Amino acid sequence: MRKFAVILLCVIFLFAMFGCASVKKASTFNGLKLCQGKENVGHYHGKNWGIYVLWIPILTGDSDKVEADGGALINTTLLKDTVNLDSLAAMITRIAKADGADTVVDMVSSRNTVWVAPFLVVFMKNVSMSANGVK
């Protein structure tokens, strides 16, 4: 019974710590416009990362559960490839639209893959994206 409890705690720890998706919103611009002729809604910065064995996703952030500055406590998914620009763009535009934006401008992204030493086949993938929401 004790061994099962330790294994269960390890699995919960893995789900909580590995694989995360988040979006943060900035809305203070000191009277400056993000886009000429449009009203500011917010600047959004989203991240999604996960653990992969070779090209196979193990634990990744679940971009469907993310809300601006909050959302699900554990937003991890198992064996689903969500660490990509398509899912991140969908996440940011969904949140910007929910905040009242009808246009997203100046979208910039980056992606990164890092080898997790000492494991030869384990990698951490990370994507991030920023965009301005206006209406």
N, C-alpha and C positions, 0 to 999 in steps of 0.2 A: 504494500500500500504506500509506503514511504517513497519507494522508487518511482511509482506512478505519479505521485505528487511532484517530485522533483522534475520529472520529464514534462509534466503539464506546465509547470512554472517556466521551464526553458522554452517551450513552444510559445507561450504567451509573451515572454520576453522577446523572442525572435519576431513575432508579429508586431509588437509595439516598437521595436527599435530598427528593424530592417525593412525598408520600403516605406516611403513617405511621399505624400503629395500635399502641397499647400499653395495658397494664394494670399498675398498681402495687398492691401489697397491703401494708397496715399490720396488724400483729398484736400490738402492744404497747399495752395499755389500762390499765395500772397497777391491775389488779384490778376495774375498772369493767365493768359489763354494757352491751352495745349494745342489748339488748332484754330486758325483764323476763321471767324464767322460762326463758330460752334460754342456751345456751353460745355464747360468741364463737368465730367462725371467722376473720373478718377484715373489714377495711374495704377496699373496692376502688374505685379511681379509674381510669377508662378514657378514652382519647382516640382520636379518629380524624379525620384531615384529608386533604384532597386538592386538586388543581388541576382546575378546570373551565373550559371555554370555553362561555360562556353557561350553559346547563343541562346540557351534555354532559360527563360525567366523563372526564378524560384520565388522570391518575395519582392513585390513591386508596390508602389503607391497606387491607390485606387482613385483615379481622377474623377470618377463619377460621384464620389461621396464628399468632395471638397466644396466648401462654401467660403466666401470671403472672410478672412480673419476668424476662422473657426471651423466648425463642421464636426465630423466624426472624430472621436478620440483616437481610434485605431482605424486608419484608412488604408489598410494593407490588403493586397489580394495575392492569391497563390496561383502560380503557373499561368499568369496572364501578362502579355507583353504590353504594358501601358507606358513604359519609359520611351516615348517617342514624341516627335513634334506635333503629329496629328492630334493625339489625345490631349496634349498640353494646350494647343490652340483652341480645341473644343472646350476645355475647362475654363480658360480665360474669357473667351467670347460668351460662354454661357453665363458666367458671373457678371460680366460687364452689361449684358443684356438685361439680367435680372435687376441690376442697379439703375436701369433706365437709359443706358447708352444705345444709340442707334447706329453708331459708327465706331470702329476700332482703328486707330491710326498708329503709325510708328512702331510696328511690331518687330521686335528684335529677339533672336534666340541664340542659344549656344548648347552644345552637347559635349559630353566628356565620358570616357571610359577609363577606369583605373583598375589595374591588376591588384587583387587582394593577396598580399604576401602572407604566409609562405605557400598558399594553395596555388597550384599551377593552373587550374582551370576555373577559378572563381574570379569574377569581375564585378565591379560596382559601376553601373551606368547612371548618368545624371543628365537631365535636360532642364534648362531654365528659359523663361520667356518673359519679356516685358512688353506692355502695350498701353496706350492711352485710350480711354473710353470717353467719347463726346456725344452730344446730341444737338 
